[in-house]
Amino acid sequence: MPVEIQGELFKQKTIELIHKFKILHDLSMDELVSLMETARNDYKAKIVKLVQYEPGEAVIREGEYDSWIFWVLRGKFLVKKGDVGIAEFQTPGDVFGEMSALEVDTRSATVISEGQGVCFSMDLSILNNLKNNSIRLKIQEGIQRLKSERLALTTEKLAAEKQKVADQQTEIEQEKKRLEAKELELEKREQLLVEREQKR
């Protein structure tokens, strides 16, 4: 069962690492500490948490809905679609679960902690409840940047896939022409053989 380790959340080393995360990068260190203090002092405003996962424990389950996004602090996390592994995250700062949370959709895959791991997570559903407008706006801008980056990346992948399909289509057309030419050549040879046979 996931265990919250909020005490570690307030260590300077942890705060400095979290400050590097893209969505939170615009926050000052004081604002970041303030965000965490709000989470510690007001259960209803618990927008962030630090959770430790045991080996084989699910962080996200395919088909379920929640509004949390996760950043790797320690450990390795495997992404599975059904029983098939499709990705892994192990670099501190790697983010996962953001697309479903941003699009308000069910989880499209399961994420499992391979060994013991720790994630920093944020609940986007209560972002608008933050009383500090500056912190809220900076986080919203960070989320918009992340969405734009994801969209640009998806567009690049789509363009690359389209090019790949076009290249394959060209190869198929070239192969088709080559086979048609060979077939024509074989027909000519066959005709020559028939003509020779008829002359005998």
C-alpha positions in Angstrom: 0.0 0.0 0.0 1.4 3.4 -0.9 2.8 5.3 2.1 2.9 9.1 2.3 6.3 10.3 3.5 5.4 14.0 3.9 8.4 14.6 6.2 10.8 14.1 3.3 8.8 16.6 1.3 10.2 19.5 3.3 13.8 18.5 3.1 15.9 21.1 1.2 17.3 18.5 -1.2 13.7 17.4 -2.1 12.5 20.9 -2.6 15.4 21.8 -4.8 14.8 18.8 -7.0 11.0 19.4 -7.2 11.7 23.1 -8.1 13.4 21.9 -11.4 10.2 20.2 -12.6 8.8 22.0 -15.6 5.3 22.7 -14.3 6.7 24.1 -11.1 9.9 25.8 -12.4 8.4 29.3 -12.5 7.6 29.2 -8.8 10.1 30.8 -6.4 11.5 28.6 -3.7 9.4 30.4 -1.2 6.2 29.9 -3.3 7.0 26.2 -3.6 7.5 25.8 0.2 4.3 27.8 0.7 2.4 25.3 -1.6 3.8 22.4 0.4 2.9 24.1 3.7 -0.7 24.5 2.5 -0.8 20.8 1.7 0.6 20.0 5.2 -1.7 22.3 7.2 -5.0 22.0 5.3 -6.2 18.5 4.4 -8.8 19.9 1.9 -6.0 21.8 0.1 -3.7 18.8 -0.1 -2.7 19.5 -3.6 0.8 17.9 -3.4 2.1 14.8 -1.7 5.2 12.6 -1.6 4.4 8.8 -1.7 6.6 5.8 -1.4 5.7 2.7 -3.4 6.7 -0.9 -2.8 8.0 -3.3 -5.6 5.1 -4.3 -7.8 2.7 -1.7 -6.4 0.4 0.2 -8.8 0.7 4.0 -8.9 -1.9 4.3 -11.7 -4.4 1.7 -12.8 -5.7 1.5 -16.4 -9.3 2.4 -16.8 -9.5 4.3 -13.5 -10.0 8.0 -13.1 -8.1 10.4 -10.9 -6.6 13.9 -11.4 -3.1 13.3 -10.1 0.1 13.7 -12.0 3.3 12.1 -10.9 7.0 12.9 -11.0 9.7 10.4 -10.3 12.0 11.2 -7.4 13.5 7.8 -6.9 13.1 4.3 -8.4 11.9 2.9 -11.7 8.3 2.8 -12.8 7.0 0.6 -15.6 4.1 1.6 -17.9 1.9 -1.3 -19.1 -1.1 -1.4 -21.5 -2.8 -4.7 -20.6 0.1 -7.1 -20.0 2.4 -5.4 -22.5 5.2 -3.1 -21.2 5.2 0.1 -23.3 7.6 2.5 -21.4 9.5 3.1 -18.2 10.4 6.2 -16.1 13.4 6.3 -13.8 15.1 9.7 -14.2 14.3 12.1 -11.4 11.8 14.6 -12.8 10.3 12.2 -15.4 6.5 13.0 -15.4 3.7 10.5 -16.0 -0.1 10.4 -15.8 -0.3 14.0 -16.9 -2.2 13.4 -20.1 -5.2 11.7 -18.5 -5.2 14.3 -15.7 -4.9 17.2 -18.2 -7.6 15.8 -20.5 -9.9 14.7 -17.6 -10.0 11.2 -18.9 -9.7 7.6 -17.6 -6.2 6.2 -17.3 -5.0 4.7 -20.6 -2.3 2.5 -18.9 -1.1 1.0 -15.6 2.0 2.3 -14.0 3.8 0.0 -11.6 6.8 0.6 -9.3 9.5 -1.9 -10.3 11.4 -1.7 -7.0 10.9 0.6 -4.1 10.2 4.1 -5.5 9.1 7.6 -4.5 6.9 10.0 -6.5 6.0 13.6 -5.9 2.4 14.1 -7.1 0.0 16.9 -7.6 -3.8 16.9 -7.7 -5.0 19.1 -10.6 -8.6 18.9 -9.5 -8.1 21.3 -6.6 -5.7 23.7 -8.3 -8.4 26.3 -8.7 -9.0 26.2 -4.9 -5.5 27.6 -4.2 -5.9 31.0 -2.4 -2.5 32.2 -3.7 -3.3 33.6 -7.2 0.4 33.9 -8.1 1.1 30.3 -7.4 -2.0 29.1 -9.1 -1.3 31.1 -12.3 2.3 30.0 -12.4 1.3 26.3 -12.1 -1.4 26.8 -14.8 1.1 28.4 -17.1 3.4 25.5 -16.5 0.6 23.1 -17.3 -0.1 25.0 -20.5 3.5 24.7 -21.5 3.5 21.0 -20.9 0.4 20.6 -23.0 1.9 22.6 -25.8 5.1 20.5 -25.6 3.1 17.3 -25.7 1.0 18.6 -28.6 4.2 19.6 -30.5 5.7 16.2 -29.8 2.5 14.4 -31.0 2.5 16.6 -34.1 6.1 15.7 -34.8 5.5 12.0 -34.3 2.4 12.2 -36.6 4.5 14.0 -39.3 7.2 11.3 -39.0 4.7 8.5 -39.2 3.1 10.1 -42.3 6.5 10.4 -43.9 7.2 6.8 -43.1 3.9 5.7 -44.6 4.7 7.9 -47.7 8.2 6.3 -48.0 6.7 2.8 -47.7 4.1 3.7 -50.3 6.9 4.8 -52.7 8.8 1.6 -52.1 5.7 -0.4 -52.8 5.1 1.5 -56.0 8.7 0.9 -57.1 8.5 -2.8 -56.3 5.2 -3.0 -58.2 6.8 -1.4 -61.2 9.8 -3.7 -61.0 7.6 -6.8 -60.8 5.5 -5.5 -63.7 8.7 -5.1 -65.8 9.8 -8.6 -64.9 6.4 -10.0 -65.8 6.5 -8.2 -69.1 10.0 -9.5 -69.7 8.8 -13.1 -68.9 5.9 -12.7 -71.3 8.2 -11.6 -74.1 10.5 -14.6 -73.5 7.5 -16.9 -73.4 6.3 -15.4 -76.7 9.8 -16.0 -78.2 9.8 -19.6 -77.1 6.3 -20.1 -78.6 7.4 -18.6 -81.9 10.6 -20.8 -82.0 8.5 -23.8 -81.3 6.1 -22.9 -84.1 9.0 -22.5 -86.6 10.2 -26.1 -86.0 
